[in-house]
Amino acid sequence: MTGRHLQIVVCAAGPAPDVTTLINTAHQRSWTTAVTATPHAANFIDIPAIEELTGTPVRSDYQASPGTRRLLPTTDALVIAPATYNSINKIALGLADNYAMTTIAELIGRNIPTVIVPFVNTALATRRPFRHAVTSLRAEGVHIMLGPEEDWKPHPPGSGNDRRLAFPWVAAFTAAARSALLGRGRLASETPPPEDG
């Protein structure tokens, strides 16, 4: 066991139900996982199945219990996937208007290695606010899996269902694990976890 922990934030986009692929990939590499869902994403995912896989509750809201503190688990890497146009813009602006966005803002602020995998169409991706958000987040050290070098790009409007099966869950974990290794002072020449199909 590596003792490493992956925090996953799921947004309300087509590939969200397949987040179990990311969870299983992490578990195969001896990482533990926990999932936070944006308020709308909670309707996209199978919460009981995810909780059974991870062994932890899926969080989408703040704890309402008086006297309890909000504590994040010790986290080695954060993957935000699928990330919507709206969420990426909010993350770049530092908005924390729900539990998921607050979690993201805090983990990025703690310099936790972060990978964002957008799921946006070409019309949204050409908007100036989105392009500025991507540039801003990259400047802050966030790994945005977007563009030819990442082998992942926006899809034409109306083709999201066709792109869902190609969503790069395994590549997202590999990027996060590599960043976590480097973030712990490992040598850049160390071999990252292998990437499966």
C-alpha positions in Angstrom: 0.0 0.0 0.0 1.3 3.5 -0.9 -1.0 5.2 1.6 -1.8 7.8 -1.0 -5.2 9.4 -1.2 -7.0 10.8 -4.3 -9.8 13.3 -3.8 -12.2 13.3 -6.8 -14.6 16.1 -7.6 -17.3 15.2 -10.1 -19.3 17.9 -12.1 -22.6 17.5 -13.9 -21.5 16.3 -17.3 -22.1 13.3 -19.5 -19.1 11.1 -18.4 -19.9 11.6 -14.6 -21.6 8.2 -14.2 -18.3 6.5 -15.3 -16.3 8.0 -12.4 -16.0 4.4 -11.1 -13.4 3.9 -13.8 -11.2 6.5 -12.1 -11.9 5.0 -8.6 -11.0 1.5 -9.7 -7.9 2.7 -11.5 -6.7 4.4 -8.3 -7.5 1.4 -6.2 -5.6 -0.9 -8.5 -2.6 1.3 -7.8 -3.2 1.1 -4.0 -4.6 4.6 -3.6 -7.6 5.3 -1.5 -10.3 7.6 -2.9 -13.2 9.8 -1.9 -15.7 11.6 -4.1 -17.3 15.0 -3.8 -20.1 15.9 -6.2 -21.3 19.3 -7.3 -24.9 19.8 -6.4 -26.1 18.9 -9.9 -23.6 16.1 -10.4 -25.3 14.2 -7.5 -28.1 13.4 -9.9 -25.7 12.0 -12.5 -23.9 9.4 -10.4 -24.8 6.2 -8.5 -24.0 7.4 -5.0 -24.6 4.1 -3.2 -22.3 2.3 -5.6 -19.6 4.9 -5.3 -19.8 4.9 -1.5 -19.5 1.1 -1.5 -16.4 1.3 -3.7 -14.7 4.1 -1.8 -15.8 3.2 1.7 -16.6 6.9 2.3 -19.7 9.0 1.9 -20.1 11.1 -1.3 -20.2 14.7 -0.2 -22.2 17.3 -2.0 -23.1 19.6 0.9 -21.7 21.1 4.0 -22.2 19.2 7.3 -25.2 20.8 9.1 -24.4 19.3 12.5 -23.6 22.1 15.0 -20.2 21.9 16.6 -18.6 19.8 13.9 -15.6 21.0 12.0 -15.2 20.7 8.2 -12.1 18.6 7.8 -10.7 17.4 4.5 -8.8 14.1 4.5 -5.1 14.1 3.9 -5.0 14.4 0.2 -2.1 13.6 -2.2 -3.8 14.6 -5.4 -7.1 16.0 -6.7 -8.8 15.1 -9.9 -11.8 17.2 -11.1 -13.5 15.3 -13.8 -15.6 15.7 -15.8 -15.2 19.4 -15.4 -17.8 21.6 -16.9 -17.5 25.0 -18.5 -19.2 26.6 -15.6 -17.1 24.9 -12.9 -13.8 25.7 -14.7 -14.7 29.4 -14.8 -15.7 29.4 -11.2 -12.5 27.6 -10.1 -10.4 30.1 -11.9 -12.2 33.0 -10.2 -11.9 31.3 -6.8 -15.6 31.2 -6.3 -16.7 28.9 -3.4 -20.5 28.9 -3.7 -20.9 25.2 -2.8 -19.1 22.5 -0.9 -17.3 21.1 -4.0 -16.0 24.5 -5.1 -14.9 25.3 -1.5 -13.0 22.0 -1.4 -11.3 22.7 -4.7 -10.4 26.2 -3.7 -8.8 24.9 -0.5 -6.9 22.0 -2.0 -5.5 24.2 -4.8 -4.6 26.8 -2.1 -2.8 24.0 -0.2 -0.7 23.3 -3.3 -2.2 19.8 -3.7 -1.4 18.5 -7.2 -4.5 19.1 -9.2 -5.7 17.7 -12.6 -8.8 19.1 -14.3 -10.3 17.2 -17.3 -12.8 19.5 -19.1 -15.8 18.1 -20.9 -16.9 21.1 -23.0 -18.0 21.6 -26.6 -16.1 23.7 -29.1 -18.5 26.6 -28.9 -18.0 27.0 -25.2 -14.2 26.3 -25.4 -13.8 29.3 -27.8 -15.3 31.7 -25.3 -12.8 34.2 -23.9 -13.8 33.6 -20.3 -13.1 29.9 -20.7 -9.7 30.5 -22.4 -8.7 33.0 -19.7 -9.8 30.5 -17.0 -7.6 27.7 -18.5 -4.6 30.1 -18.8 -5.1 31.4 -15.3 -5.3 27.9 -13.7 -2.3 26.6 -15.6 -0.4 29.7 -14.4 -1.3 28.6 -10.9 0.2 25.2 -11.4 -3.1 23.3 -12.2 -2.8 20.6 -14.8 -5.5 21.1 -17.4 -5.9 18.1 -19.7 -6.9 19.9 -22.8 -5.3 20.2 -26.2 -3.5 18.1 -28.8 -0.5 17.5 -26.4 -3.0 15.9 -23.9 -4.8 13.9 -26.6 -8.1 15.4 -25.3 -10.0 18.3 -26.9 -13.4 19.9 -27.0 -16.1 18.1 -28.9 -18.5 19.5 -31.5 -21.8 20.7 -30.0 -24.3 17.9 -29.8 -21.7 15.1 -29.8 -21.1 14.8 -26.1 -22.7 11.3 -25.9 -20.3 10.0 -28.5 -17.3 11.4 -26.6 -18.3 10.0 -23.2 -16.8 6.6 -23.9 -13.4 8.2 -24.8 -13.2 10.2 -21.6 -9.6 9.9 -20.3 -10.1 8.6 -16.8 -6.9 6.5 -16.7 -4.8 9.3 -18.1 -6.2 11.6 -15.5 -5.1 9.3 -12.7 -1.7 8.8 -14.3 -1.2 12.6 -14.5 -2.4 13.1 -10.9 -0.1 10.3 -9.6 2.9 11.6 -11.5 2.3 15.1 -10.0 2.0 13.6 -6.5 5.2 11.8 -6.9 7.0 14.9 -8.1 5.3 17.0 -5.4 6.8 14.7 -2.8 10.3 15.5 -3.9 10.8 12.4 -6.0 13.1 12.5 -9.0 11.6 13.5 -12.3 13.3 10.5 -13.8 11.2 8.1 -11.7 8.8 5.9 -13.6 5.2 7.1 -13.3 2.4 4.5 -12.8 1.7 2.6 -16.1 -1.2 3.8 -18.2 -3.8 1.2 -19.0 -5.8 1.1 -22.3 
